[in-house]
Amino acid sequence: MKTIKQVQTIILTGICFLFSLQASSQLVKNTTGGNQLKLVFENKVGGAKLVLGNGYTNPFGETYTIKKFRYYITQIQLLDSSDMSVQFFPNDYFLVDAGDSASATITVPLSVQHITSISFLLGVDSTANVSGVQDGALDPANGMFWTWNTGYIMAKFEGISAVAKVPGNAFSFDVGGFKKGENAARKIEMLTKTSKNKVINTIVINVDVNKWFNGVHSINIAGHPLCHEPGALAIQFADNYATMFSIQQMK
């Protein structure tokens, strides 16, 4: 049992931490007019443009055709390290779908003066996962929601491969899970590496789908043609797809 002095120390430590956090960074308002930032996600397979229906080869030499490729981009955060200002979009949810070219460009209002780093969540946060039926990008009609108990599919990758020993040779990776120990959402952080005086209005982000197979863990289609539930395999896929993003261009 904690003494009154111990409790007072814990409270004082928490207050000091909050003041330190406030002093080191400043959350700026998301304006509705003025400058805008475009995030353009270029889906690729290695160095080749991802085109649904085209054939590709993964790092294990397995040939495959992509039928679907979708993923959630949420909780976008922009940092200006020159004055430690932060712009955060905690309640904006975007679904990037390789079958819808317009979805690959996300436009947000820009309030920070100089973007030194960008971060976002690949997936859907736990709160949204347990908030019931929603609309927009989170509409279950988008085919990215399982049930109230298992929540949203963070990312989907489906196709055909001769090495997939399942009906129709159709492999299917629907990766999700939001509970402790099986959370498939991943925070992605990237430095922009630009000069202080350069104004950035567009960031082109390369997305390499082949990283699903060997970003961190080795997962081939022949050995794992299906992933349809939270668990150890989904976690490995999530670790892999967290590595598929890199900044290609800024302008």
C-alpha positions as CSV (number, residue, x, y, z in Angstrom):
1,M,0.0,0.0,0.0
2,K,1.4,3.4,-1.0
3,T,1.9,6.1,1.6
4,I,0.5,9.7,1.2
5,K,4.0,10.9,0.5
6,Q,4.5,8.3,-2.2
7,V,1.2,9.3,-3.9
8,Q,2.1,13.0,-3.7
9,T,5.5,12.1,-5.4
10,I,3.7,10.2,-8.2
11,I,1.3,13.1,-8.8
12,L,4.1,15.7,-8.8
13,T,6.1,13.5,-11.2
14,G,3.1,13.3,-13.6
15,I,2.6,17.1,-13.5
16,C,6.2,17.7,-14.2
17,F,6.1,15.3,-17.2
18,L,3.0,17.1,-18.6
19,F,4.7,20.5,-18.3
20,S,7.9,19.1,-19.9
21,L,5.9,17.7,-22.8
22,Q,4.0,21.0,-23.3
23,A,7.3,22.9,-23.2
24,S,9.0,20.6,-25.7
25,S,6.2,20.6,-28.3
26,Q,3.3,22.7,-29.3
27,L,0.1,21.3,-30.9
28,V,-0.9,23.7,-33.7
29,K,-4.5,24.0,-35.0
30,N,-5.6,22.2,-38.1
31,T,-6.7,25.1,-40.3
32,T,-9.4,24.6,-42.9
33,G,-8.0,27.0,-45.5
34,G,-4.6,28.1,-46.8
35,N,-1.8,25.7,-47.4
36,Q,-2.4,22.0,-47.9
37,L,-0.3,18.9,-47.9
38,K,-0.8,16.0,-50.3
39,L,0.4,12.6,-49.3
40,V,0.7,10.4,-52.4
41,F,1.0,6.7,-51.8
42,E,2.6,4.9,-54.8
43,N,1.9,1.2,-54.5
44,K,4.7,-0.9,-56.0
45,V,6.2,-4.4,-56.1
46,G,9.9,-3.9,-55.7
47,G,10.6,-1.1,-58.3
48,A,7.6,-1.9,-60.5
49,K,4.2,-0.1,-60.3
50,L,1.5,-2.2,-58.7
51,V,-1.2,-2.9,-61.3
52,L,-4.1,-5.2,-60.3
53,G,-4.1,-8.3,-62.5
54,N,-0.4,-8.1,-63.4
55,G,2.1,-10.8,-62.5
56,Y,5.0,-10.3,-60.1
57,T,7.6,-12.4,-58.3
58,N,8.3,-12.2,-54.5
59,P,11.7,-12.5,-52.8
60,F,11.3,-16.3,-52.6
61,G,10.9,-16.6,-56.4
62,E,7.1,-17.3,-56.1
63,T,5.1,-15.8,-59.0
64,Y,1.8,-14.2,-58.2
65,T,-1.0,-12.0,-59.5
66,I,-2.5,-9.3,-57.2
67,K,-6.3,-9.0,-57.0
68,K,-6.7,-6.7,-54.0
69,F,-4.5,-4.5,-52.0
70,R,-5.9,-2.1,-49.3
71,Y,-4.7,-0.6,-46.1
72,Y,-5.8,2.1,-43.6
73,I,-3.8,5.3,-43.0
74,T,-4.9,7.0,-39.8
75,Q,-3.6,9.4,-37.0
76,I,-1.3,11.4,-39.4
77,Q,1.1,13.6,-37.5
78,L,3.4,16.3,-38.8
79,L,6.4,17.6,-36.8
80,D,8.4,20.8,-37.3
81,S,11.5,20.2,-35.1
82,S,12.7,23.8,-35.6
83,D,10.1,25.1,-33.2
84,M,8.7,21.7,-32.0
85,S,5.3,22.3,-33.3
86,V,3.1,19.3,-34.0
87,Q,0.0,19.0,-36.2
88,F,-2.1,15.9,-35.5
89,F,-5.1,14.4,-37.2
90,P,-6.4,11.8,-34.6
91,N,-9.9,11.4,-36.0
92,D,-9.2,11.2,-39.7
93,Y,-9.4,7.8,-41.3
94,F,-8.3,7.0,-44.9
95,L,-8.5,3.8,-46.8
96,V,-5.9,3.4,-49.6
97,D,-7.2,0.9,-52.2
98,A,-5.1,-0.2,-55.2
99,G,-8.4,-0.5,-57.1
100,D,-9.2,3.2,-56.6
101,S,-6.4,5.5,-57.8
102,A,-8.0,8.5,-56.2
103,S,-7.7,7.0,-52.7
104,A,-3.9,7.0,-53.1
105,T,-3.8,10.8,-52.5
106,I,-4.6,12.1,-49.1
107,T,-4.9,15.8,-48.7
108,V,-4.8,17.5,-45.3
109,P,-4.6,21.2,-44.2
110,L,-1.1,22.3,-43.5
111,S,-0.4,24.5,-40.4
112,V,3.2,23.7,-39.5
113,Q,5.9,25.9,-41.1
114,H,8.4,23.2,-41.9
115,I,7.8,19.4,-42.0
116,T,10.9,17.6,-40.5
117,S,9.1,14.3,-40.0
118,I,5.8,12.6,-40.7
119,S,4.2,9.7,-38.9
120,F,0.9,7.8,-39.2
121,L,-0.7,4.6,-38.1
122,L,-1.1,1.8,-40.6
123,G,-4.4,0.4,-39.3
124,V,-7.3,1.5,-37.0
125,D,-6.9,2.4,-33.4
126,S,-8.5,0.4,-30.6
127,T,-11.2,3.0,-29.9
128,A,-12.5,3.0,-33.4
129,N,-12.4,-0.8,-33.4
130,V,-15.0,-1.0,-30.6
131,S,-17.1,2.0,-31.6
132,G,-19.7,0.0,-33.5
133,V,-20.9,0.6,-37.1
134,Q,-19.3,3.7,-38.7
135,D,-19.3,5.4,-42.0
136,G,-16.8,6.8,-44.5
137,A,-13.5,4.9,-44.7
138,L,-14.7,2.8,-41.7
139,D,-17.9,1.7,-43.3
140,P,-18.2,-2.1,-43.2
141,A,-19.3,-2.0,-46.8
142,N,-15.7,-1.4,-47.7
143,G,-15.0,-5.0,-46.9
144,M,-12.5,-4.2,-44.2
145,F,-14.4,-5.1,-41.0
146,W,-14.8,-8.5,-39.4
147,T,-16.9,-8.4,-36.3
148,W,-17.3,-6.3,-33.2
149,N,-15.0,-8.8,-31.4
150,T,-12.2,-8.9,-33.9
151,G,-12.6,-5.4,-35.4
152,Y,-11.1,-4.0,-38.6
153,I,-8.8,-5.5,-41.1
154,M,-5.8,-3.2,-41.0
155,A,-4.5,-4.3,-44.4
156,K,-5.6,-6.7,-47.1
157,F,-3.5,-8.4,-49.8
158,E,-5.1,-11.0,-52.0
159,G,-4.1,-12.7,-55.2
160,I,-3.5,-15.9,-57.2
161,S,-0.3,-18.0,-57.1
162,A,0.3,-21.5,-58.4
163,V,2.2,-22.3,-55.2
164,A,-0.9,-21.6,-53.0
165,K,-2.3,-25.0,-52.5
166,V,-5.8,-23.8,-51.7
167,P,-9.0,-23.8,-53.9
168,G,-8.4,-21.7,-57.0
169,N,-4.8,-21.1,-55.9
170,A,-6.2,-17.9,-54.2
171,F,-4.0,-16.7,-51.4
172,S,-5.5,-14.2,-49.0
173,F,-3.9,-12.1,-46.3
174,D,-6.5,-10.2,-44.2
175,V,-4.5,-8.9,-41.3
176,G,-6.2,-7.5,-38.2
177,G,-6.4,-7.6,-34.5
178,F,-6.5,-4.8,-31.9
179,K,-6.4,-6.5,-28.5
180,K,-3.4,-6.7,-26.3
181,G,-0.9,-9.3,-27.6
182,E,-2.5,-9.3,-31.1
183,N,-2.5,-5.7,-32.2
184,A,-1.7,-5.5,-36.0
185,A,-1.7,-1.7,-36.3
186,R,1.8,-0.3,-36.7
187,K,3.1,3.3,-36.3
188,I,5.2,4.4,-39.3
189,E,7.7,7.3,-38.8
190,M,9.8,8.9,-41.5
191,L,12.2,11.9,-41.6
192,T,11.8,14.3,-44.5
193,K,15.4,15.4,-44.5
194,T,14.7,18.8,-46.2
195,S,16.3,22.2,-45.7
196,K,14.7,24.5,-43.1
197,N,13.6,27.0,-45.7
198,K,12.0,24.6,-48.1
199,V,8.2,24.5,-48.1
200,I,6.8,21.0,-48.7
201,N,3.3,20.7,-50.2
202,T,3.5,17.1,-51.6
203,I,5.2,14.0,-50.1
204,V,5.3,10.9,-52.4
205,I,5.6,7.7,-50.3
206,N,6.8,4.5,-51.9
207,V,4.8,1.4,-50.7
208,D,6.5,-1.9,-51.6
209,V,4.1,-4.8,-51.3
210,N,6.9,-7.4,-51.5
211,K,7.9,-6.3,-48.0
212,W,4.9,-8.4,-46.8
213,F,7.1,-11.4,-47.4
214,N,10.4,-10.5,-45.9
215,G,10.4,-7.1,-44.2
216,V,11.3,-8.6,-40.8
217,H,10.1,-12.2,-41.0
218,S,10.3,-14.7,-43.8
219,I,6.7,-15.6,-45.0
220,N,6.2,-17.3,-48.3
221,I,2.9,-18.0,-50.1
222,A,3.5,-21.8,-50.3
223,G,3.8,-22.1,-46.5
224,H,1.2,-19.5,-45.5
225,P,-1.4,-18.9,-48.2
226,L,-4.1,-17.8,-45.8
227,C,-4.3,-15.3,-42.9
228,H,-7.8,-14.5,-41.8
229,E,-7.7,-13.9,-38.0
230,P,-5.7,-12.2,-35.3
231,G,-2.8,-14.1,-34.0
232,A,0.9,-14.9,-34.4
233,L,0.9,-15.0,-38.2
234,A,-1.0,-11.7,-38.4
235,I,1.6,-10.1,-36.0
236,Q,4.4,-11.3,-38.3
237,F,2.7,-9.8,-41.4
238,A,2.2,-6.6,-39.5
239,D,5.9,-6.4,-38.6
240,N,6.6,-6.9,-42.3
241,Y,4.2,-4.4,-43.7
242,A,5.5,-1.8,-41.3
243,T,8.7,-1.7,-43.4
244,M,7.1,-1.2,-46.8
245,F,7.0,2.6,-46.6
246,S,9.7,5.0,-47.7
247,I,9.7,8.6,-48.8
248,Q,10.3,8.7,-52.6
249,Q,9.9,12.5,-53.3
250,M,9.1,15.8,-51.7
251,K,8.0,18.9,-53.6
